[in-house]
Amino acid sequence: MPSFKIDLSTAVVFVATPPAPKMANKVTGERAVDRETKAPLSTVGLLVSDEGEGNLYQVTVPETGIPEGLAPGTPVAVTGLKARDWENEFNGQKRHGISFRAIALTSGV
């Protein structure tokens, strides 16, 4: 499925929830990894405020792109944020949504 770049040039972005490991399989404990670099992936909650509106997004980022000590309230710059729609079927029920992925976060912006 295609992905779409998200322009954050006029937005203010803060960490809402600290990085947490993204799991490929919660039952076995298998960690999700980037297909190209094989870096482990984490999910970070980001509060994006732009044009008087704030939204919370769960963004997947390779661990290599997350600075140490990233804590809630930290202002960050987001490199390469993209959105991708997804759809799957589980136990006969169709589910769909939008996933967000970034290359890296930079703190102290």
C-alpha atoms as a printed R data frame, in Angstrom:
    type eleno elety resid chain resno       x       y      z
1   ATOM     1    CA   MET     A     1   0.000   0.000  0.000
2   ATOM     2    CA   PRO     A     2   1.228   3.518 -0.693
3   ATOM     3    CA   SER     A     3   2.441   5.825  2.057
4   ATOM     4    CA   PHE     A     4   2.062   9.578  2.295
5   ATOM     5    CA   LYS     A     5   4.503  12.163  3.641
6   ATOM     6    CA   ILE     A     6   3.259  14.346  6.462
7   ATOM     7    CA   ASP     A     7   4.435  17.953  6.573
8   ATOM     8    CA   LEU     A     8   5.202  19.080 10.130
9   ATOM     9    CA   SER     A     9   6.980  22.317  9.152
10  ATOM    10    CA   THR     A    10   4.429  24.505 10.977
11  ATOM    11    CA   ALA     A    11   3.654  22.077 13.826
12  ATOM    12    CA   VAL     A    12   4.940  21.846 17.373
13  ATOM    13    CA   VAL     A    13   5.604  18.233 18.438
14  ATOM    14    CA   PHE     A    14   6.021  16.881 21.974
15  ATOM    15    CA   VAL     A    15   6.545  13.372 23.340
16  ATOM    16    CA   ALA     A    16   3.292  12.206 24.960
17  ATOM    17    CA   THR     A    17   4.349   8.654 25.896
18  ATOM    18    CA   PRO     A    18   7.903   7.291 26.091
19  ATOM    19    CA   PRO     A    19   9.248   4.750 23.582
20  ATOM    20    CA   ALA     A    20   7.987   1.204 24.067
21  ATOM    21    CA   PRO     A    21   9.131  -1.901 22.180
22  ATOM    22    CA   LYS     A    22   6.922  -2.744 19.180
23  ATOM    23    CA   MET     A    23   6.065  -6.431 19.172
24  ATOM    24    CA   ALA     A    24   5.692  -8.578 16.059
25  ATOM    25    CA   ASN     A    25   4.115 -11.340 18.148
26  ATOM    26    CA   LYS     A    26   2.918 -10.566 21.681
27  ATOM    27    CA   VAL     A    27   2.418 -14.259 22.493
28  ATOM    28    CA   THR     A    28   5.993 -15.306 21.709
29  ATOM    29    CA   GLY     A    29   7.558 -11.972 22.650
30  ATOM    30    CA   GLU     A    30   9.068 -11.562 19.176
31  ATOM    31    CA   ARG     A    31  10.165  -7.986 18.602
32  ATOM    32    CA   ALA     A    32   9.262  -6.114 15.399
33  ATOM    33    CA   VAL     A    33  12.262  -5.079 13.291
34  ATOM    34    CA   ASP     A    34  12.802  -2.763 10.342
35  ATOM    35    CA   ARG     A    35  12.744  -4.808  7.128
36  ATOM    36    CA   GLU     A    36  15.725  -3.005  5.594
37  ATOM    37    CA   THR     A    37  18.070  -2.245  8.500
38  ATOM    38    CA   LYS     A    38  16.905  -5.009 10.878
39  ATOM    39    CA   ALA     A    39  16.893  -2.410 13.695
40  ATOM    40    CA   PRO     A    40  14.379  -3.115 16.488
41  ATOM    41    CA   LEU     A    41  11.287  -0.904 16.332
42  ATOM    42    CA   SER     A    42   9.644   1.110 19.094
43  ATOM    43    CA   THR     A    43   6.404   3.054 19.344
44  ATOM    44    CA   VAL     A    44   6.336   6.608 20.682
45  ATOM    45    CA   GLY     A    45   3.234   8.672 21.444
46  ATOM    46    CA   LEU     A    46   3.569  12.130 19.893
47  ATOM    47    CA   LEU     A    47   1.354  15.154 20.491
48  ATOM    48    CA   VAL     A    48   1.254  17.202 17.291
49  ATOM    49    CA   SER     A    49  -0.136  20.726 17.611
50  ATOM    50    CA   ASP     A    50  -0.794  22.755 14.474
51  ATOM    51    CA   GLU     A    51  -3.226  25.520 13.538
52  ATOM    52    CA   GLY     A    52  -4.897  25.494 16.958
53  ATOM    53    CA   GLU     A    53  -5.541  21.753 16.969
54  ATOM    54    CA   GLY     A    54  -3.681  19.005 18.839
55  ATOM    55    CA   ASN     A    55  -3.680  15.296 18.012
56  ATOM    56    CA   LEU     A    56  -2.036  12.269 19.568
57  ATOM    57    CA   TYR     A    57  -0.318   9.812 17.214
58  ATOM    58    CA   GLN     A    58   1.391   6.509 17.933
59  ATOM    59    CA   VAL     A    59   4.474   6.579 15.707
60  ATOM    60    CA   THR     A    60   6.780   3.650 14.953
61  ATOM    61    CA   VAL     A    61  10.477   4.565 14.896
62  ATOM    62    CA   PRO     A    62  13.628   2.404 14.618
63  ATOM    63    CA   GLU     A    63  15.505   2.373 17.933
64  ATOM    64    CA   THR     A    64  18.508   3.796 16.100
65  ATOM    65    CA   GLY     A    65  16.430   6.951 15.471
66  ATOM    66    CA   ILE     A    66  15.386   7.528 19.087
67  ATOM    67    CA   PRO     A    67  17.619   9.597 21.379
68  ATOM    68    CA   GLU     A    68  18.248   8.312 24.905
69  ATOM    69    CA   GLY     A    69  16.186   9.691 27.752
70  ATOM    70    CA   LEU     A    70  13.184  10.664 25.648
71  ATOM    71    CA   ALA     A    71  10.481  11.530 28.195
72  ATOM    72    CA   PRO     A    72   6.921  12.892 28.080
73  ATOM    73    CA   GLY     A    73   6.869  16.637 27.507
74  ATOM    74    CA   THR     A    74  10.097  16.684 25.497
75  ATOM    75    CA   PRO     A    75   9.834  18.795 22.339
76  ATOM    76    CA   VAL     A    76  11.047  16.838 19.305
77  ATOM    77    CA   ALA     A    77  11.646  17.226 15.594
78  ATOM    78    CA   VAL     A    78  10.362  14.350 13.486
79  ATOM    79    CA   THR     A    79  12.298  13.200 10.422
80  ATOM    80    CA   GLY     A    80  10.516  11.419  7.585
81  ATOM    81    CA   LEU     A    81   7.025  11.037  9.038
82  ATOM    82    CA   LYS     A    82   4.721   9.022  6.771
83  ATOM    83    CA   ALA     A    83   1.179   7.676  7.057
84  ATOM    84    CA   ARG     A    84  -0.006   4.399  5.573
85  ATOM    85    CA   ASP     A    85  -3.465   2.890  5.590
86  ATOM    86    CA   TRP     A    86  -3.834  -0.768  6.525
87  ATOM    87    CA   GLU     A    87  -6.491  -3.463  6.594
88  ATOM    88    CA   ASN     A    88  -6.504  -7.013  7.912
89  ATOM    89    CA   GLU     A    89  -8.894  -9.732  8.981
90  ATOM    90    CA   PHE     A    90  -8.661 -11.444 12.352
91  ATOM    91    CA   ASN     A    91 -11.141 -14.063 13.585
92  ATOM    92    CA   GLY     A    92 -13.513 -13.186 10.763
93  ATOM    93    CA   GLN     A    93 -13.563  -9.474 11.570
94  ATOM    94    CA   LYS     A    94 -12.103  -6.871  9.247
95  ATOM    95    CA   ARG     A    95 -10.049  -4.131 10.847
96  ATOM    96    CA   HIS     A    96  -8.520  -1.054  9.276
97  ATOM    97    CA   GLY     A    97  -6.684   2.093 10.261
98  ATOM    98    CA   ILE     A    98  -3.732   4.362  9.610
99  ATOM    99    CA   SER     A    99  -0.223   3.642 10.848
100 ATOM   100    CA   PHE     A   100   2.479   6.263 11.277
101 ATOM   101    CA   ARG     A   101   6.205   5.723 10.769
102 ATOM   102    CA   ALA     A   102   9.199   8.048 11.140
103 ATOM   103    CA   ILE     A   103  12.880   7.686 10.401
104 ATOM   104    CA   ALA     A   104  14.053   9.497 13.525
105 ATOM   105    CA   LEU     A   105  13.243  11.847 16.385
106 ATOM   106    CA   THR     A   106  15.538  14.641 17.567
107 ATOM   107    CA   SER     A   107  15.032  16.011 21.081
108 ATOM   108    CA   GLY     A   108  15.656  19.492 22.434
109 ATOM   109    CA   VAL     A   109  14.214  21.340 19.467
